[in-house]
Amino acid sequence: MCGRFILISDLSDLCGSFNIDDVEFLPEENYNITPGSTVSAVIAHQGRRVLRACLWGLVPHWSKKISGRVGLINARVETIHEKPSFRSSFKKKRCLIPADGYYEWRLGKTKKTPFFIRSASKEPLGLAGLYDVWSDGEGRERWTCAIVTMEADSRMQPIHNRMPVIVAPEDRRLWLDPETESEVLRGMLMSRENEELEAYPVSTLVNSPRNNDPRLIERASH
């Protein structure tokens, strides 16, 4: 799964990395992004790439109402084409969620060890996302999103059996284009080995959502 990530790149770096044309949301530096948070999403709209805000926790547009709980934070790539909550978004409402890395916990015999996982080049990652727009019927909209996950590749498997789908820069245009066929996308995403990733243990400070500073991504010796 993917339940925590960070975004610390400044706006100019994000615009350059993701070829963003229009900025509708100014992200703040965040070392501990949790479900229910407002996150940055890159969306294709009328041939332009827009950076906008989405709540992390997808609520399908057909939901009758939004409860107080967080929506669906992850969507499994193996089933997004058939699950009612995701299949509509997978066809036409795909996005990229910029991240400078994410956290995962390795389960040991007596404790869980947190790891920070990032690009070895320290470039921001483009996490595959789905979004939807829910309306209350009176013109008030809520944009929400989920991060697509896959079975962990051979390098990440020792840490956790799932990981976010990371869209390579050369595949981002296909992922964002609403005209790309679903089967093309699933085949592209499910066969990827993320050789560019590095992982290392970090402090258990990350376990608390209240902690949010550079100490969270410092290498730790457990």
Backbone torsions as a table, in degrees:
resi	resn	phi	psi	omega
1	MET	NA	177.9	171.8
2	CYS	-136.7	111.1	-175.6
3	GLY	-121.8	-1.6	179.0
4	ARG	-155.4	136.7	174.4
5	PHE	-151.9	177.1	-178.9
6	ILE	-128.6	156.3	170.5
7	LEU	-142.8	112.0	-177.8
8	ILE	-126.8	-5.7	176.9
9	SER	-64.8	144.2	178.8
10	ASP	-78.9	169.5	-172.3
11	LEU	-61.2	-40.3	-178.3
12	SER	-63.6	-38.8	177.8
13	ASP	-65.8	-41.1	179.1
14	LEU	-64.5	-42.9	-179.6
15	CYS	-62.9	-38.3	179.1
16	GLY	-70.9	-42.3	-176.8
17	SER	-69.4	-36.4	-174.4
18	PHE	-108.1	7.9	179.2
19	ASN	52.8	48.4	-177.4
20	ILE	-78.4	131.6	-179.8
21	ASP	-94.3	-41.7	-175.6
22	ASP	-127.6	137.9	-179.9
23	VAL	-114.0	114.1	177.9
24	GLU	-108.2	-2.0	-177.1
25	PHE	-148.3	132.8	179.1
26	LEU	-103.6	104.6	-177.9
27	PRO	-71.3	146.8	175.1
28	GLU	-103.4	151.1	177.4
29	GLU	-57.5	128.2	-175.4
30	ASN	-146.3	119.5	-179.0
31	TYR	-95.7	1.9	-176.3
32	ASN	-154.6	71.9	-179.3
33	ILE	-81.8	125.4	-174.1
34	THR	-116.2	159.5	175.7
35	PRO	-53.7	140.1	-177.3
36	GLY	93.3	-9.8	179.3
37	SER	-77.4	159.6	170.0
38	THR	-81.9	124.5	-176.6
39	VAL	-121.2	165.1	176.5
40	SER	-85.3	139.0	177.4
41	ALA	-136.5	133.4	175.5
42	VAL	-96.3	121.4	-174.2
43	ILE	-126.9	139.4	175.3
44	ALA	-85.8	126.8	-179.4
45	HIS	-143.0	116.0	178.5
46	GLN	52.6	44.7	176.1
47	GLY	79.4	4.7	179.5
48	ARG	-122.3	152.8	177.5
49	ARG	-98.2	124.9	-175.0
50	VAL	-115.3	134.8	172.6
51	LEU	-97.6	116.5	-177.5
52	ARG	-136.3	173.0	-178.3
53	ALA	-92.5	139.2	172.6
54	CYS	-137.9	145.9	171.5
55	LEU	-80.1	133.0	-179.8
56	TRP	-79.9	104.3	-177.3
57	GLY	144.3	89.7	-170.6
58	LEU	-67.7	133.4	173.1
59	VAL	-117.3	114.9	-179.4
60	PRO	-58.3	146.7	-177.1
61	HIS	-62.4	-23.8	-177.2
62	TRP	-86.7	-1.0	178.2
63	SER	-62.1	140.0	-178.1
64	LYS	-71.5	-33.7	178.1
65	LYS	-157.1	165.2	177.7
66	ILE	-104.5	122.7	177.6
67	SER	-83.2	178.0	-178.9
68	GLY	-74.3	-15.5	-176.3
69	ARG	-81.9	161.6	178.3
70	VAL	-69.2	144.2	179.1
71	GLY	-74.7	-154.8	-175.5
72	LEU	-83.3	113.2	-173.6
73	ILE	-87.1	-25.1	-178.3
74	ASN	-128.8	148.9	175.2
75	ALA	-131.2	123.8	-178.4
76	ARG	-74.0	127.2	-177.4
77	VAL	-61.6	-27.2	-178.5
78	GLU	-66.8	-23.8	-172.5
79	THR	-128.9	4.3	-175.4
80	ILE	-64.7	-21.2	-179.2
81	HIS	-78.2	-10.8	-176.3
82	GLU	-124.6	-18.9	180.0
83	LYS	-71.1	129.5	-178.5
84	PRO	-55.4	-34.3	-176.9
85	SER	-71.4	-20.6	-171.8
86	PHE	-121.6	-22.2	-168.0
87	ARG	-63.7	-34.8	177.8
88	SER	-67.0	-43.8	179.0
89	SER	-66.1	-38.1	-179.2
90	PHE	-62.6	-32.9	-179.1
91	LYS	-72.7	-42.2	-168.7
92	LYS	-135.0	-9.3	-173.9
93	LYS	-126.9	68.2	178.7
94	ARG	-102.6	148.1	-179.1
95	CYS	-142.2	170.1	171.7
96	LEU	-113.7	135.1	178.5
97	ILE	-110.8	106.6	-178.9
98	PRO	-65.2	139.2	178.8
99	ALA	-150.7	140.1	175.0
100	ASP	-90.7	5.6	177.8
101	GLY	151.8	169.8	178.7
102	TYR	-140.7	164.0	-179.9
103	TYR	-106.6	147.0	172.1
104	GLU	-145.6	152.4	-176.5
105	TRP	-112.4	126.5	176.9
106	ARG	-90.9	126.6	-178.4
107	LEU	-83.4	120.1	175.9
108	GLY	-104.7	-170.1	-178.2
109	LYS	-68.4	-34.9	-176.0
110	THR	-124.5	-11.2	-177.4
111	LYS	-156.1	168.1	174.3
112	LYS	-104.2	132.2	-179.9
113	THR	-105.8	121.8	179.1
114	PRO	-77.2	141.2	175.8
115	PHE	-124.0	147.4	171.4
116	PHE	-107.0	132.3	-175.2
117	ILE	-124.5	127.5	-175.9
118	ARG	-147.4	174.2	173.7
119	SER	-70.3	136.4	178.5
120	ALA	-61.2	-26.3	178.5
121	SER	-86.8	-4.2	-178.4
122	LYS	66.2	16.7	173.7
123	GLU	-76.3	148.0	177.3
124	PRO	-62.6	142.3	178.1
125	LEU	-89.6	151.1	172.9
126	GLY	-107.5	98.8	179.6
127	LEU	-77.7	134.5	177.9
128	ALA	-67.6	128.2	-179.4
129	GLY	-132.3	159.1	171.5
130	LEU	-120.2	146.0	176.4
131	TYR	-132.3	163.1	174.2
132	ASP	-149.6	161.4	-178.0
133	VAL	-123.6	115.9	179.8
134	TRP	-101.0	138.8	179.4
135	SER	-123.4	143.7	179.8
136	ASP	-86.1	3.8	179.1
137	GLY	90.8	-9.3	179.3
138	GLU	-116.4	20.6	176.7
139	GLY	92.7	-6.1	178.2
140	ARG	-89.0	124.1	-176.1
141	GLU	-111.7	152.3	172.6
142	ARG	-130.9	118.2	176.7
143	TRP	-89.5	128.0	-178.6
144	THR	-133.4	160.7	-176.7
145	CYS	-147.4	164.3	175.3
146	ALA	-135.9	152.7	176.8
147	ILE	-97.6	130.8	180.0
148	VAL	-78.9	135.7	179.8
149	THR	-120.9	160.5	-179.9
150	MET	-139.5	170.8	172.4
151	GLU	-64.3	134.9	-176.7
152	ALA	-59.8	142.5	177.2
153	ASP	-76.4	178.7	-171.6
154	SER	-62.0	-28.3	-178.0
155	ARG	-81.3	-31.4	-177.8
156	MET	-93.1	-16.1	-177.4
157	GLN	-53.3	-38.8	179.0
158	PRO	-63.5	-18.6	-179.6
159	ILE	-92.5	-48.8	-177.8
160	HIS	-157.4	154.2	-176.6
161	ASN	-84.2	-6.8	176.9
162	ARG	-127.4	158.5	177.4
163	MET	-155.0	158.9	176.0
164	PRO	-69.3	149.5	173.2
165	VAL	-76.5	124.6	-179.9
166	ILE	-106.9	119.5	-177.4
167	VAL	-87.7	120.3	179.3
168	ALA	-64.1	148.9	-179.0
169	PRO	-51.1	-37.7	-177.9
170	GLU	-73.8	-12.1	-179.7
171	ASP	-105.4	-3.4	-174.3
172	ARG	-64.8	-36.4	179.3
173	ARG	-62.2	-44.6	178.4
174	LEU	-61.6	-42.7	-177.6
175	TRP	-64.2	-40.5	-176.6
176	LEU	-79.7	-25.2	-176.7
177	ASP	-69.7	116.4	-178.1
178	PRO	-66.4	-11.2	-179.8
179	GLU	-89.4	-8.9	179.9
180	THR	-68.0	133.5	-178.4
181	GLU	-66.1	141.3	-176.9
182	SER	-58.6	-42.8	-177.2
183	GLU	-66.9	-33.1	175.5
184	VAL	-61.8	-43.8	-178.7
185	LEU	-66.6	-45.9	-178.1
186	ARG	-63.5	-41.0	178.1
187	GLY	-64.0	-39.0	179.6
188	MET	-66.2	-42.8	-173.0
189	LEU	-79.8	-35.7	-173.2
190	MET	-78.9	-8.6	-176.6
191	SER	-107.5	14.5	-171.0
192	ARG	-92.2	135.8	167.7
193	GLU	-104.9	126.2	-174.9
194	ASN	-93.1	73.5	-175.0
195	GLU	-67.5	-17.7	-175.4
196	GLU	-85.0	-0.7	-176.4
197	LEU	-87.6	149.1	170.6
198	GLU	-129.8	150.0	-177.9
199	ALA	-136.8	143.1	176.2
200	TYR	-151.7	154.1	-178.9
201	PRO	-70.7	146.5	178.1
202	VAL	-130.2	174.9	-177.2
203	SER	-66.8	152.0	175.0
204	THR	-71.4	0.9	173.6
205	LEU	-56.6	-30.4	-178.3
206	VAL	-67.3	-16.9	-179.1
207	ASN	-61.9	-26.9	-179.1
208	SER	-99.4	123.4	177.2
209	PRO	-60.8	-17.6	-180.0
210	ARG	-71.2	-23.3	-179.9
211	ASN	-85.1	130.7	-175.3
212	ASN	-156.1	82.3	-179.8
213	ASP	-161.1	172.7	-174.4
214	PRO	-60.6	-18.6	179.3
215	ARG	-60.4	-25.7	-174.9
216	LEU	-66.5	-24.2	-178.3
217	ILE	-108.5	12.8	175.1
218	GLU	-76.4	139.7	-179.8
219	ARG	-63.4	135.6	-179.7
220	ALA	-121.0	156.3	174.3
221	SER	-112.0	110.8	-177.3
222	HIS	-97.1	NA	NA
